[in-house]
Amino acid sequence: MIREKADPLELFADWYAEAEKSEPNDPSAMSLATVGTDGMPSLRMVLLKGFDGSGFVFYTNYDSRKGEHLKACPNAALLFHWKSLRRQVRLEGPTTKTSPAESDAYFATRARGSQIGAWASDQSRPLESRFALEKQVAQVTAKYLVGTIPRPPNWAGYRLQPTLIEFWQDGAFRLHDRLEYRRKMPGQPWSTRMLYP
């Protein structure tokens, strides 16, 4: 049985800490689902870079496909799947952009090669050849040979503010445990209910 807590973020923090100890690859990996203006959903993996009472943060290029989707429709969904623990957590809610100061602070912690890559990649745009990308990387590397690399203006973060969080725990004979937290808007109190598997 899932041990219910008044605050789903406390339960998520417990599960996330366990995943950090047991998940063989990356416990911060999560699927991000967005919807385009054509109504077609799109799904990809991103990395969780922080969470607290204000939401779950990830970073990307605002001109990428996901960035274009979130500009048109700021609602999104996240899914963590920790196979080693036989658990998953599903979240839904609106997204907002992180502040420039928060984005700058995170960008400064990235490896220098990743900082260069953020400048060199026209994320989600057609790439004529691998050589074209490597040429862009070389040009950016030469430009920022020494000193601090600033954050590109179109590279920053989003914060998903959950209005739904569902915890799923694998059960024998597919009789799984499902606990759902729901609220109408961010900042409002949570209600809970168990769901059939």
Residue pairs with C-beta under 8 A, 6 or more apart in sequence:
1 169
1 177
2 11
2 167
2 169
2 177
2 178
2 179
3 11
4 11
4 179
4 192
5 11
6 190
7 190
8 162
8 165
8 167
8 181
8 190
9 51
9 52
9 53
11 167
12 51
12 89
12 165
12 167
13 51
15 82
15 85
15 87
15 89
15 167
16 27
16 51
16 80
18 82
18 85
19 27
19 80
19 82
19 84
19 85
19 87
20 27
22 82
22 84
22 85
23 82
23 83
23 84
23 85
24 84
26 47
27 80
27 82
28 47
28 48
28 49
29 45
29 46
29 47
29 48
29 80
30 45
30 46
30 47
30 48
30 56
30 58
30 78
30 79
30 80
31 43
31 44
31 45
31 46
31 78
31 79
31 81
32 43
32 44
32 45
32 46
32 58
32 66
32 76
32 77
32 78
33 41
33 42
33 43
33 76
33 77
33 78
33 79
34 41
34 42
34 66
34 69
34 70
34 73
34 76
35 41
35 42
35 69
35 73
35 75
36 42
36 65
36 68
36 69
36 72
36 73
37 72
37 73
42 65
42 66
42 69
44 66
46 58
46 60
46 66
47 58
48 56
48 57
48 58
48 80
49 57
49 58
49 59
49 106
49 157
50 56
50 57
51 57
54 159
54 161
55 93
55 96
55 159
55 160
55 161
55 162
55 186
56 78
56 91
56 159
56 160
56 162
57 98
57 102
57 157
57 158
57 159
57 160
58 157
58 158
58 160
59 98
59 103
59 106
59 107
59 155
59 156
59 157
59 158
60 66
60 67
60 123
60 155
60 156
60 157
60 158
61 67
61 118
61 121
61 123
61 124
61 152
61 154
61 155
62 71
62 97
62 154
62 155
62 156
63 122
63 123
63 124
63 125
63 154
64 123
64 124
65 124
66 124
67 154
68 124
70 76
70 95
70 158
74 94
74 95
74 96
75 92
75 93
75 94
75 95
76 92
76 93
76 94
76 95
76 158
76 160
77 90
77 91
77 92
78 90
78 91
78 92
78 160
79 88
79 89
79 90
79 91
80 88
80 89
80 90
81 87
81 88
82 88
86 169
86 170
87 167
87 168
87 169
87 170
88 168
89 165
89 166
89 167
89 168
90 164
90 165
90 166
90 168
91 160
91 162
91 164
91 165
91 166
92 162
92 163
92 164
93 160
93 161
93 162
93 163
93 164
93 186
94 160
94 161
94 163
94 186
95 158
95 159
95 160
95 161
96 158
96 159
96 161
97 156
97 157
97 158
97 159
98 106
98 156
98 157
98 158
98 159
100 156
102 157
103 151
103 155
103 156
103 157
104 151
106 157
107 115
107 118
107 151
107 155
108 148
108 151
110 118
112 149
115 144
115 149
115 151
116 137
116 140
116 141
116 144
116 149
117 137
118 151
118 152
118 155
119 140
119 144
119 149
119 152
120 133
120 136
120 137
120 139
120 140
121 133
121 136
127 133
161 186
162 186
163 182
163 183
163 184
163 185
163 186
164 180
164 181
164 182
164 183
165 180
165 181
166 178
166 179
166 180
166 181
166 195
167 177
167 178
167 179
167 180
168 176
168 177
168 178
169 176
169 177
169 178
170 176
171 177
171 197
174 197
175 197
176 197
177 194
177 197
178 194
178 195
178 196
178 197
179 192
179 193
179 194
179 195
180 192
180 193
180 194
180 195
181 190
181 191
181 192
182 190
182 191
182 192
182 193
183 189
183 190
183 191
